[in-house]
Amino acid sequence: NDNSEALPESIPSAPGTLPHFMQEPNDAYIIKSNPIALRCKAMPAMQIFFKCNGEWVHQNEHVSEESMDESTGLKVREVFINVTRQQVEDFHGPEDYWCQCVAWSHLGTSKSRKASVRIAYLRKNFEQDPQGKEVPIEGMIVLHCRPPEGVPAAEVEWLKNEEPIDSNQDENIDTRADHNLIIRQARLSDSGNYTCMAANIVAKRRSMSATVVVYVDGSWEVWSEWSVCSPECEHLRIRECTAPPPRNGGKFCEGFSQESENCTEGLCIQDIENASDIALYSGLGAAVVAVAVLVVGITLYRRSQSEYGVDVIDSSALTGGFQTFNFKTVRQGNSLLLNSSMQPDLTVSRTYSGPICLQDPMDKELMTESSLFNPLSDIKVKVQSSFMVSLGVTERAEYHGKAHSGTFPHGNNRGFSTVHARNKTTYIQNLSSLSTRSELRTTGIFGHLGGRLVMPNTGVSLLIPHGAIPEESSWEIYLTLSQGESSLQSEGTEVLLGPEVTCGPPDVTVTTPFALTIPHCAEVNSEHWNIHLKRRTQQGKWEEVMSMEEETTSCYCLLDPYACHILLDSFGTYALAGEPISACAVKQLKVAVFGCMSCNSLDYSLRVYCIDNTPCAFQEVVSGERHQGGQLLEEPKLLDFKGNTFCLQISVLDIPPFLWRIKPFTACQEVPFSRVWCSNQQPLHCAFSLERYTPATTQLSCKICVRQVKGHEQILQIQTSILENERETITLFACEDSNFPAQTGPKAFKIPYSIRQRICATFDTPNAKGKDWQMLAQKNSINRNLSYFATQSSPSAVILDLWEARHQHDGDLDSLACALEEIGRTHSKISNITETQIEETDFSYSRQNGL
């Protein structure tokens, strides 16, 4: 007896038909230690036995009953057995514990269905508890809940303030999407404590409660009418924050609640009560005039005594420093970032790079008359110290260095003519406007197979998935990156964190989302930054698309440390903006030092750049330096710049005393906080002029110290030869995307198409154990806004598109394979798939990419 299909020793023989099962064993669950009974009933049946896991159950374990069917006269037999928890636990097979009935008649046997027996349980801890959140009124609320693992799978019910939620009675609430609770448009009444309840036949489990607060931001009523003109020649108007008032912690209205202005157009004259007042004011006026005359006299005397015919305040323009002009303009600011007791410094810097070579006394005269030192309207000079000075104006301009006498333009032209030095080489100092192009652009033609478009050395790229463009269609897709001043005007304390990127043409229609990658310079921390994605409308205005912490189904943003990957369904112009919500918010700056020979063979110019840490900002600097003959002297370093309102100081240290000297007043330079923090991707730099004592000195060693007051510090060690043929070359860009800006078809993707299809087919299918696309997202560090993927026809495909965008340079397929193995759906790495498993068209490509 081999315990497989052997029959009992005695089989009754009587006339009849094949047995027909009137009752078959059902799937059962063992609860705690209670055994379960499996029953079978067949007619006509002379004998019934159970077989469990391929082995016959002993006859003594069967309990049988026999009866006669009155209508047919056939024999009916009913049998049941008990299955214990110990029996199930002791079974170790490739599938669940199972049993089936075998019934006999004289014509043969019949088999029932297999009934599985499993031990029921429900673990205590939820795989994901709902998290509390604050949302604006009419915003979307998504509360995620992943119940504990259990057999059978737990059913989920949501409670609000301990009362069950019935989504059938409220069309605004949906609880059907993978156990998540979705409130499409938040109402004030939706505020409360939400709890996820999970239950099966064993037990009930309760999640941590999540507090949801629906708030209303305040808005201003319209201004009241102006009041009657007061004796002080002013009238007032007011407005209140009541339309609506802020509720549940919403923001109070921005701006002023009261406004006043002169009501006589500045012609207000008040009577002076007595003659003593007249005498007092007359005396004060005379004193002011006397002081003004004295200041003018001293200034003219110092200018006449100056070697270059200018005041010492302007000496930085001749030695490579820069001055700061400050607009005294009131601007609404964040109390965390700007001292409320002082007005913000709203300067935009223009840099005059030196030295300017003077050929004869005529040059000095022209320099004094040049518009470089002419007074600028509505600008006030602020001298911080005799050796820390800076220069700033409201527009960008180019300034060229050495010029012959008589070539300096006058009037409103603020540029110097470029000429050739005696060695017939062009020397151009042009550091305020580093690139002559207003934008960078790259294009490629893409069709149904999709592809990847890369803006070389900028960190900007566009991934068009396979099938996003309809068959038999093709488009010339382009990417443009704006240079110069951004068209995005910051609101309040908001700053631009990356470049302004346009993808188009705008009339392209895609069937699945494409991925746009934009670099950023923020140190990602939701406690310190509120980061937004913005889009420019056709009217040229900017509107907010989403906040990084927002739950939405219109698009998806994934913030990596140095880039943001955005899933979109429409082309246009996009940018990342950040609002610091604490003084600990950090922008990462890239510090780079360039150097070049000056027009005087003994002079050497150092230029220290502090730019937003994005590849595109650095490329703009490199482009400008190439035009000037500048060379990178040291590997750039990163500096964390805090939003604490303190300035940036740049200094040159440890210059060899008997070989080099630095020109006066330029050893240390200071840059205002607002100039660095609100740079809007514009390069900022300081120039230092060094002089050799003798032409025999060809080596330069010194330290460049860049530090934020009450912040971080970075030191660059310079050790270089000033001779170009002896200088060690430092690689500027290591990316491989500069050779292939546009890739189309399968070669553009790291995951071969056949493998991608297999993954999607596996994970798009819902699974009771949770091994579906949500687990795929979790293993790829995608943990928020999962409702976006739930709305896609193939969530797994969109997750893989996001993976492709994040791994365009490394293509780390091993990590993806490990993630699949952890989920349990894949038992071997993708890199070990054999030739027979992959189509020939995919295999040749996969071998080139490490699969």
Buried (B, 14 or more C-beta within 10 A) or exposed (E): EEEEEEEEEEEEEEEBEBBBBBBBBEBBBBBEEEBBEBBBBBBBBBBBBBBBBEEBBEEEEBEBEEEEEEEEEBBBBBBBBEBBBEBBEEBEEEEBBBBBBBBBBBEEBBEBEBBBBBBBBBBEEBBBBBBEBBBBBEBBBBBBBBBBBBBBBBEBBBBBEEEEBEBEEEEEBBBEBBBBBBBBEBEEEBBBEBBBBBBBEBBEBEBEBBEBBBBBBBBBEEEEEEEEBEEEBBBBBBBEBEEEBBBEEBEEBEEEEEBBEEBEEEEEEEEEEEEEEEEEEEEEEEEEEEEEEEEEEEEEEEBEEBEBBBBBBBBBBBBBBBBBBBBEEEEEBBEBBBEEEEBBBBBBBBBBBBBBBBEEEEBBEBBBEBBBBEEEEEBEBBBBEEBBBBBBBEEBBBBBBBBBBEEBBEEEEBBBEBBEBEEEEBBBBBBBBBBEEEEBEBBBEBBBBBBBBBBBBBBBBBBBBBBBBEEEEEBEBBBBBBBBBBEBEBEEBBBBBBBBBBBBEEEBEBEBBBBBBBBBBBBBEEEBBBBBBBBBEEEEEBEEBBBBBBBBBBBBBBBBEBBBBBBBEBBBBBBBBBBBBBBBBBBBBBBBBBBBBBBBEBBBBBBBBBBBBBBBBBBBBBBBBEEBBBBBBBEBBBBBBBBBBBBBBBBBEEBBEEBBBBBBBBBBBBBBBBBBBBBBBBBBBBBBBBBBEEEEBEEBEBBBBBBBEEBBEBEBEBEBEBEEEEBEEEEBBEBEBEEEBBBBBBEBBBBBBBBBBBBBEBBBEEBEEBBBBBBBBBBBEBEBBBBBBBEBEBBBBBBBBBBBBBBBEEBBBEEBBBBBBEBEBBEEBBEEBEEEEBEEEBBEBBEEBEB
